Amino acid sequence: AMTTPLTVEMGSNISNVTNVNSSRRDVRTKLSSVSSKLSNFEIGFAQLNRKMSLDEDREADPPGSTSTMASVANLVITMVGAGILNFPGMFATTGYLVTPCVLAVVALIVCEIGRVMNESINIIEARRRRSPRPMLRPQRYDDLMEAAFGPRGKLFSLFAMNGTLLLVDALYLILIGQTLQYLLNGWRWMPWKIAYKTCVVAMSTIMACLTLFDDMAFITRMANIGCVTCVVYVLTIATAGFRYGIAGNFPVKSENGQDMSFPVQAYDACPADWLAPFSVMTKCLLCFAYQPCIPTVRAEMENPERMGFSIKVACFSTFSVYALAGAGGYYGFGSKADRESVLNNMISDTGSKMPEGLVLSSAVALNLFVTFPILMNVVNRAAENALIGKYCAPVRMVLLALCVSIAIFMPYFNVLMGLIGAIPVCILLTLVPLVMFWKLVHDDGVKVPYRNLQIVWHCFVVLFGLLCLGMGSSLAFEDLRKNLEKGSRDPFWA
């Protein structure tokens, strides 16, 4: 056959078209893969809610589909929540030199706790591979406790962990009430003032309807909004802080709400009271609390051996987010940064709400509106499985009533943060994982690298946890006593 320039050119064109089509197919395949992973992405508590079913309904070895970076994002979103509103106040409490050090120490410790829990899961899975009988893959915190301490450990962890999550739900409800109060009050067209407790009761009515749903699929699809709200939290707090920091003063309303003053920012390097850092440490421990989701997130990973890397990156990222938001808010409001919530500082020169405050409060309300029912469903399912073994509406209503009662009669966000961080978080998420790890090491005869060095480091972590437990809880109870005395003199619907 004779080859002409025309046939060569046609063959070249056909080859080019084939290559282009092949490239397009590769791109479509990659986009489809990314789209599939994004559609499967769930925040940590949404995954935990899905896992809170009866043990016999769980797969022994569920396949993982979440990428490493998606797992990092998952852990960061689990940690970075509405507690970020408290960080400018933390800087005001302990000063601009001490607070970053406290934050860094807490980040290192929770990173170590995450590593220890990940190593504990490795030990349990090695035991599972050696076992002649089928064993469930650890997917929840109580699975780890059962492997280390038996059925009693599982029962203790279920009761204590879900009790802690119920308190966190009450904390969310307090913040929802405060945020709605900020959003609804202070408008010129609204002649009356809406009380905090009115906001809580109104919101509780809506939450009562959502609590009765057992299938949270329609809510969990909205839960990924946490990715957006995390960015909004940081940007709004930092923007408002830098705006007033550069201006050199900031507006403050008088107690009567009519007069305005513009004080110059005052900054402190160190705290006036050297017990204050313990209070800040306990709140930071709560804000970094991601440990209940570690087994669940790892079980969903495509490459679970990368969990250690995910934990390190997530803890460093969360430290950076909290440091930026806290320092930005402190730069703008100085020592007068509100200890309860930076939203209380976000007013304009005329006394009206700042645009940043409106965006921030809207993001907080929207995120908590989604997170509250998911977390409440985790507690509901655990209680139903323990008490009855099936869905029970009265159990759900009783738990919601407990949550609402705490929000109404103890509406102190800052104080409750300190109490939760000082007692259940210190015990369950700081001290217990270390005991669990060394118990598994002892029982299975595992060789620990750099054993003596790890023992010294873990002794420091235990000392840190005990100091936070003792000093943090005593400071939180003292603050609670003062707030209750002050609150008893106010009208109920104030």
Residue pairs with C-beta under 8 A, 6 or more apart in sequence:
36 65
37 65
37 66
37 67
37 70
38 70
40 65
40 66
41 66
41 70
41 73
41 74
41 224
42 50
42 74
42 220
42 223
42 224
42 300
43 74
43 77
43 78
43 220
43 223
43 224
43 226
44 74
44 75
44 77
44 78
44 290
44 292
44 293
44 296
44 297
45 78
45 223
45 293
45 371
45 374
45 375
45 378
46 216
46 220
46 223
46 374
47 74
47 293
47 296
47 297
47 300
48 140
48 292
48 293
48 296
48 378
49 216
49 220
49 374
49 375
49 377
49 378
49 381
50 220
51 58
51 139
51 140
51 296
51 299
52 140
52 377
52 378
52 381
52 382
52 385
53 381
53 385
54 385
54 389
55 136
58 136
58 139
59 137
60 134
60 135
60 136
60 137
61 137
62 137
62 139
62 299
62 300
64 299
64 300
64 301
64 302
64 303
64 304
65 300
65 302
66 74
66 297
66 300
66 301
66 302
67 301
67 302
68 301
68 302
68 303
68 306
68 309
68 310
71 297
71 298
71 300
71 301
71 306
71 307
71 310
72 310
72 313
72 314
72 317
73 227
74 293
74 297
75 290
75 293
75 297
75 310
75 311
75 314
75 318
76 230
76 314
76 317
76 318
76 321
77 226
77 227
77 230
78 290
78 293
79 287
79 288
79 289
79 290
79 314
79 318
80 230
80 233
80 318
80 321
80 322
81 287
81 367
81 371
82 172
82 175
82 233
82 364
82 367
82 368
83 283
83 286
83 287
83 417
84 233
84 234
84 237
84 287
84 321
84 322
84 325
85 175
85 233
85 237
85 341
85 342
85 343
85 360
85 364
86 283
86 287
86 339
86 340
86 341
86 342
86 413
86 414
86 417
87 237
87 287
87 322
87 325
87 326
87 329
87 342
88 237
88 241
88 325
88 326
88 328
88 329
88 330
88 332
88 333
88 337
88 338
88 342
88 345
89 337
89 338
89 339
89 340
89 341
89 342
89 414
90 99
90 280
90 283
90 284
90 326
91 99
91 326
91 327
91 329
91 330
91 337
92 268
92 330
92 333
92 334
92 335
92 336
92 337
92 339
93 99
93 271
93 276
93 279
93 280
93 339
94 102
94 270
94 271
94 276
94 277
94 280
95 267
95 268
95 269
95 270
95 271
96 267
96 268
96 269
96 327
96 330
97 269
97 270
98 269
98 270
98 271
98 277
99 280
99 326
100 323
100 327
102 277
102 280
102 281
102 284
103 284
103 319
103 322
103 323
103 326
104 319
105 281
105 464
106 281
106 284
106 285
106 288
107 288
107 315
107 316
107 318
107 319
108 315
109 430
109 461
109 464
110 285
110 288
110 289
110 290
110 291
110 315
110 430
111 311
111 312
111 315
111 316
112 457
112 458
112 461
113 291
113 429
113 430
113 433
113 434
113 461
114 290
114 291
114 294
114 311
114 315
115 308
115 311
116 433
116 434
116 437
116 458
117 144
117 291
117 294
117 295
117 433
117 436
117 437
118 294
118 298
118 307
118 308
118 311
119 437
120 144
120 147
120 148
120 433
120 436
120 437
120 440
121 138
121 144
121 294
121 295
121 298
121 307
123 440
123 441
123 444
123 446
124 138
124 143
124 144
124 147
124 440
125 137
125 138
126 444
127 135
127 147
127 444
128 135
128 137
136 143
137 299
138 144
138 147
138 295
138 299
139 295
139 296
139 299
140 292
140 295
140 296
141 157
141 161
141 291
141 292
141 294
141 295
142 154
142 157
142 158
142 161
143 154
143 295
144 295
144 436
145 153
145 154
145 156
145 157
145 432
145 436
146 153
146 154
146 157
147 440
148 436
148 439
148 440
148 443
149 156
149 436
149 439
157 428
157 432
158 382
158 386
159 386
160 424
160 427
160 428
161 292
161 428
162 378
162 379
162 382
162 383
163 424
164 420
164 424
164 425
164 428
165 292
165 375
165 378
165 379
166 379
166 399
166 402
166 403
167 406
167 416
167 419
167 420
167 424
168 375
168 420
169 372
169 375
169 376
169 379
169 403
170 402
170 403
170 404
170 406
170 407
170 410
170 416
171 413
171 416
171 417
171 420
172 368
172 371
172 372
172 375
173 200
173 203
173 204
173 207
173 372
173 403
173 404
173 406
173 407
174 200
174 406
174 407
174 411
174 412
174 413
174 416
175 341
175 364
175 368
175 413
176 199
176 200
176 203
176 364
176 365
176 368
176 369
176 372
177 196
177 197
177 199
177 200
177 203
177 407
177 411
178 196
178 199
178 340
178 341
178 343
178 411
178 413
179 343
179 361
179 364
179 365
179 368
180 194
180 199
180 202
180 203
180 365
181 194
181 195
181 196
181 199
182 343
182 344
182 353
182 357
182 361
183 358
183 361
183 362
183 365
184 190
184 194
184 199
185 193
185 194
186 352
186 353
195 493
195 494
196 411
196 494
197 408
197 411
197 492
197 493
197 494
198 493
200 404
200 407
200 408
200 411
201 404
201 408
204 400
204 404
204 407
207 372
207 373
207 376
207 400
208 397
208 400
210 219
210 372
210 373
210 376
211 373
211 376
211 377
211 380
211 396
211 397
211 399
211 400
212 393
212 396
213 219
213 373
213 377
214 377
214 380
214 381
214 391
216 373
216 374
216 377
219 370
219 373
219 374
220 374
222 370
223 370
223 371
223 374
225 366
225 367
225 370
226 367
226 370
226 371
228 363
229 363
229 364
229 366
229 367
230 321
232 359
232 360
232 363
233 325
233 360
233 363
233 364
234 321
234 324
234 325
234 328
236 356
236 357
236 359
236 360
236 363
237 325
237 328
237 329
237 342
237 356
237 360
238 324
238 325
238 328
238 329
239 328
239 356
240 328
240 329
240 332
240 342
240 345
240 346
240 354
240 356
240 357
241 327
241 328
241 329
241 330
241 331
241 332
241 333
242 328
242 331
242 332
243 332
243 356
244 250
244 265
244 332
244 333
245 265
245 328
245 331
245 332
248 264
248 265
249 262
249 263
249 264
249 265
250 262
250 263
250 265
250 332
250 333
250 334
250 336
250 345
251 260
251 261
251 262
251 347
251 348
251 349
251 351
252 260
252 261
252 262
252 263
252 336
253 259
253 260
253 347
253 351
254 260
254 261
260 349
260 350
260 351
262 349
263 336
265 331
265 332
265 333
265 334
265 335
265 336
266 334
266 335
266 336
267 330
267 334
267 335
268 335
271 277
275 471
275 475
276 475
278 467
278 468
278 471
278 472
278 475
279 418
279 472
279 475
279 476
279 479
281 421
281 464
281 468
281 472
282 417
282 418
282 421
282 422
282 425
282 426
282 468
282 472
282 473
282 476
283 414
283 417
283 418
283 421
284 322
284 421
285 421
285 425
285 426
285 429
285 430
285 468
286 417
286 420
286 421
286 425
287 322
287 421
288 315
288 318
289 425
289 429
290 314
291 429
291 433
292 429
294 307
294 311
297 307
297 310
298 304
298 307
301 307
301 310
329 337
329 342
329 345
330 337
332 345
333 342
333 345
336 345
337 345
338 344
338 345
339 414
340 412
340 413
340 414
341 413
343 357
343 360
343 361
343 364
346 353
346 354
346 356
346 357
346 360
347 353
347 354
347 357
348 354
376 399
376 400
376 403
379 399
380 395
380 396
380 399
383 395
383 399
384 390
384 391
384 392
384 395
384 396
387 395
388 395
406 416
410 416
410 480
410 484
411 487
412 479
412 480
412 483
414 479
415 476
415 479
415 480
415 483
418 472
418 475
418 476
418 479
419 473
419 476
419 477
419 480
421 468
421 472
422 468
422 469
422 472
422 473
422 475
422 476
423 469
423 473
426 465
426 468
426 469
426 472
427 465
427 469
430 461
430 464
430 465
430 468
431 462
431 465
431 466
431 469
434 458
434 461
434 462
438 458
440 446
441 448
448 454
